[in-house]
């Protein structure tokens, strides 16, 4: 959700900094788990640490995600 808002705001680094954390981090408490893929990302690293701190699962490959 935050990425669409950042894009609509202009997509600059300043837009990213202003919107990413305030939008995505509060949503962590509503999510059950996390899938992180791709290269390192400061923002994703923060999210992963928050998931791990609350004991929620963090998957690092699609193959790790349980089927429903």
C-alpha positions as CSV (number, residue, x, y, z in Angstrom):
1,X,0.0,0.0,0.0
2,X,2.8,2.4,0.8
3,X,4.5,2.0,-2.5
4,X,1.4,3.1,-4.4
5,X,1.2,6.2,-2.2
6,X,4.9,7.0,-2.7
7,X,4.5,6.6,-6.5
8,X,1.4,8.9,-6.4
9,X,3.3,11.5,-4.4
10,X,6.1,11.7,-7.0
11,X,8.3,8.7,-6.2
12,X,11.2,10.7,-4.9
13,X,13.5,9.5,-2.0
14,X,11.9,12.2,0.1
15,X,8.5,10.8,-0.6
16,X,9.7,7.3,0.3
17,X,11.2,8.6,3.6
18,X,8.0,10.5,4.5
19,X,5.6,7.7,3.7
20,X,7.1,4.2,4.0
21,X,7.5,3.8,7.7
22,X,4.4,5.7,8.8
23,X,2.2,3.6,6.5
24,X,3.8,0.2,6.5
25,X,5.1,-0.3,10.1
26,X,1.7,0.2,11.9
27,X,0.2,-2.5,9.6
28,X,2.6,-5.1,11.1
29,X,0.4,-5.7,14.0
30,X,-2.4,-6.7,11.6
31,X,-0.3,-9.1,9.6
32,X,0.3,-12.7,10.5
33,X,3.6,-13.3,8.8
34,X,6.2,-11.7,6.5
35,X,7.7,-12.8,3.1
36,X,10.9,-11.0,2.3
37,X,12.6,-11.5,-1.1
38,X,15.2,-9.7,-3.2
39,X,18.1,-7.5,-2.2
40,X,18.7,-6.0,1.1
41,X,16.5,-3.0,2.1
42,X,16.8,-0.8,5.1
43,X,13.0,-0.6,5.4
44,X,12.5,-4.3,4.9
45,X,15.1,-5.1,7.5
46,X,13.2,-2.9,10.0
47,X,10.0,-4.8,9.2
48,X,11.7,-8.2,9.6
49,X,13.1,-7.2,13.0
50,X,9.7,-6.1,14.2
51,X,8.1,-9.4,13.0
52,X,10.9,-11.4,14.7
53,X,10.5,-9.4,17.9
54,X,6.8,-10.3,18.1
55,X,7.5,-14.0,17.3
56,X,5.7,-13.8,14.0
57,X,7.1,-16.0,11.2
58,X,9.4,-14.5,8.6
59,X,9.8,-16.4,5.3
60,X,12.8,-15.7,3.1
61,X,11.7,-17.8,0.1
62,X,8.3,-18.5,-1.5
63,X,8.9,-22.2,-0.9
64,X,8.9,-21.6,2.9
65,X,5.4,-20.2,2.9
66,X,2.9,-22.8,4.1
67,X,0.1,-23.6,1.7
68,X,-3.3,-22.7,2.9
